[in-house]
Amino acid sequence: MAQFGQIINMYQRAHASSERIFGLMDTPSRIREEPDADPLVVEEGEVEFDDVSFGYDDSENIVEDISFDVDGGDTVALVGPTGAGKSTVMKLLLRMYDVDEGAIRIDGTDLREATIPSLRQALGYVSQETFLFYGTVRENIEYGTFGAEKEEVVEAAKMAEAHAFIQNLPEGYDTKVGERGVKLSGGQRQRIALARAILKDPDILVLDEATSDVDTETEMLIQRSLDKLTADRTTFAIAHRLSTIRDADKIVVLEDGKIVERGSHDELLEADGLYAKLWAVQAGEIDELPEEFIERAARRRAQTEATDDD
């Protein structure tokens, strides 16, 4: 009778879980694939943002009139204050949302004319909010590149500076990380996510604050590995630590959803605009900043906190 009661409880939990799962599966996707869409073939890795505008609702645009070109194999950094629209621009490239106006093209192909699986296969994405699944370290690194050999997983972990700490875990690569990786620190989770992207070996790599949770020394080591990884592939990097993107081929500066500056690190410092002021903040030269810039930063912070409260 006790076992019978346990079975009834398990059935009830499974029934409730199934309702949530099937409800999610029945939810229509907001991204629709065209019936005549073709698989995306990436040859050069050239990316073009052509007068792109987008808003999450009809009230206002989050990004507006975004236009820039990226040559195949180049590294482009997106920088700007919090809420400037950097992550939104990358979500449009990943086609998590469709643009309201304009177009995004890869090697001349509009993203809306390509099949979604082929687009996602060509892109690798490492976000600042790392998501790990309940399972082993190896399974989490392999996610998206199922069936990889153990040697390939280890090599990817080494490039992400994750191999050393993984070896020190109780069961190494077979250690269970817990729900959402709760047994690991933020920096460890981030390095596993980097290893996952490295193992996938995508044509285009997107790094959204990919080293924000690691210490300075680890970041230096990861950056050295990323330099090798990004040498011959198109890479987008979002960073608040400007020291990590100073060697980018092009830096695009956004503010309030619009591009306000673009150029190399040295060119932007010489222009003495928003980028130069952000660089001065990180260099500790706060006393030399104009009062207007500090007031605008305070207003942006207040708006961000109000949005988070909502």
N, C-alpha and C positions, 0 to 999 in steps of 0.2 A: 504493500500500500504506500509506503514511503517513496519507493521508486516511481510508482504511478503518479504521485503528486509532483515529483520532480519533472517527470515527462510533460505533465500539463503545464507547468511553469515555463519549461523550455519552449513548448509549442506557442504559448502566448507571446513570449519575447520574440520568437522567430516570426510570428504573424505580424507583430507591430513593426519589426525591422523590414520585413518584406514590403509592407505598405509604403514605407519611406523610400525604399529602393526603387520600386516600380513607379512611384510618383515622380521621382527624379528622372527615371528613364523616359517617362511619358511627357516630360516638359519639353516643348519645342525649342530648338536651338535658335538663338537670335541671329546667328550667322547662317545664311542660306547659300548653298553651293549651286551655281548655275548648271542646268542640265547638260550643256555642251562644254563644261570646263575640262581643260586638259591638265595632265600632270605637269607640275613645274619642273623644268630642267635648269639647274644653275650651272653656268659655265664660267663666267667671269666674276659673278658676285657683285655686280654693279647695282646700286640701290638709288632710286629717285623718289623724293617727296615733291609732288607737283601741286603747289597751292592747296595744301590740305587744311581743312577745317573740320572740327568735331566737337560735339557737346553730348553729355550723357542724357540730357533732356532738351526740350525745345526752348528753355528759358535763356540759356546763354552758352556760348562756345567755350570749351576748356582750352582748346588750341585753335589758332586762327592764322590762315595764310602761311603755313609752314612749307617752305621750299628750300631744298638743298640736295646736292648730288654727292654720292659716295662712289669712288672708283673701287673696282674689285681689289681686295687685299688690303685696303686702307683701314685704319682705325679712327673712328669718329667718336668724340666725347660730347655728351650732352650735360651741360652744367647750368646752374641757376638756383635761385632761392627755392625754399620749400613751397610747393604748390604752383610752380611755374609751368608744369605740364610735361615734364621730362618722361616720366613713366607712362603717361598717356600716349605720347608719341610712339613709344616702343610697343605698347599694347596694340596700336593700330598696325604696326609692322607685322606683329604676330597674328593679326586678324582676330584678336579677341573681340574687337568691335570693327564695324565698317565705317569708313569715312563718310561724313555728310556731304562734303564738297571736295573736289580735287581727286587725286589718284596717287597710289603708291605702286611703284613698279620695281621688279627685280629682273635684271637683264632684259628690260623692255616689256616684260609681261605684267599687266595689271593684276594685282593680287586677287581681284574678284573674278578673273578669268582662269584661275588655277584651282585645282582640286585642293581641298583643305588638308587631307592627309599628306600630300606631297609637299605643301608649304610648311607644315609643322615638322616634317622629316628633315627639311633643309635648314631649319633654324634650331639653334641651341639657346636656352634661356636659363640664366641663373638670377634669381630674384633675391632681394634683401630679406624677404620673409620665406625662409627655407621650409619646405614641407617634406617630412620624411614619413614613410609608411611603417606600420607595425610589421617588423620582420628583421632580418639580419642586416649587418652593414653591407655585405656583398650584394644582397638583393636590392638594397636601396641604390647602390652605385650602378647596378645593372639595369635599373628601371629605365625603359626607353631603348635599351640596347640588349634585349633579352638574348640569352644564349652565348654571351661573351665568355671567353676563356678566363680562367683564374689569373693567368699571367697578365692579360690585358687589363683586368680590374686592378691588380696590384700596381701596374705601371701608371694607370690613371690616378690612383691614389697617391703615388709618389709625386707626380707632377702637381697635384693639389696640396702637397705638404700634409697629407692625411695619413700616410702609411705608418709613421712612427707612433702616433697615438692609437691607431687601430691595433697595432701589434701589442700594445700594452693593455688592451681590453681583455676581460676574462677569457673569451673564446675567440679573440682575434676577429677575423672577417665574418665569423659565424655568430658573433655576439648579437643578441636581440637589442634593438635600440629603444623599444617601448613605443607607445602610442605617440605619434608626431615627433619621435626622436627625443622623448622626455629624459632619457638616461644620459644624453649628451649635452655639452654646453653649446651655446649659440655659435661660437667659433668652430667647434667640431662639426656641427650640422652644416654650416656654411661650406666647410672644406669637402664634405661628402657630396654636397650639391655640385660643387665645382668639379669633383672627380666624375660625377655623373655626366656632366656636359662634355668633359674632356674625352670620356669613353665614347660618347656618341659621335664625336668628330664631325660636327655640322659644317655646312658650307658657310653659314653666317652665324656669328656668335653674338649674343646680347647679354651684357653683364650689368645688372641693375644693383648697384651698391653691393657687389659680390664679395667684398672683403670688409664690410662695415663692422662685423662682430669679432674680428680677429685683432690681436695685438700688433704693434708696429713691426716687430721683428718677423713675425709670421707673415704679415702682409708683404714685407720686402721679399721673402722667399717665394711666396705665391706669385708676386708680380714678376719675378725672374722667370718662373715657369710659364706664366701667361704670355710673356714676351715671345717665347718660342712658339706657343700655341697660336698666337694671333699674327705671326710673321707673314703668313701667306693666305690669310682668310679675312674676309670683311668682318669687322668687329665694331659693335656699338657699346660704349661704356658710359654708364651714368655714375657720377661720383660727386660726393661732397668734399672728400679729401682730394683737393686739386693736385697734390703732389703725385697722385697715382696716374694722372692723365696728362701731365705736362708734355710728354713725348708723343702725344696723339698727332696723327697727320692733319686733323682738322678738329677744332673745338667750336661747337655751336652753343651759344649762350641764349637761354630763354628767360623771359620775364613776363608774367601775366599771360602766358599762353602764346607769346609771339617771340620770334627771333629778333634779338636786339644787337647781337654781335656774332661774328664768325671769323675764324682765322687760326693761326698757330699760337702757341703759348706766348712767344716773344712779341708777336704782332699785337696781341690783345693787351699785354702789359704796356706796350708803347702807346696804345690807343687811350689808355687811362679811363676806361669805361667801367661797366658793372663787373666784368671779370677781374680787372685790376683791383677793384675794391674788395671783392671776395677773396682774392689772393692776399691782400693786405690783412684781412681779418685772420686768416689762418697763419700768417707770418707774425701775428701779434702786434701789428702796427695800428691798433685801434685808435690811438690818440690822433693819428693823421687823417682819419676818415672825416668826410664832411658831415655836418649835423643832419642834413637832409637824408643821406643814406641811412643813418642810424634810425631816424624817425620812420622811414619807409619799412625798415626791417622790423621795427616794433609793431607797426600796423599789420604786416604780413603774419607775424607770430600770433597776434590777437585773432586774426581771421581764421588761422589754422586751428587754434584752440577752440574757437567757437564752433567750427565745423566738426571737430572731434567730439565735442559735447553733444551736438545734435545726433 
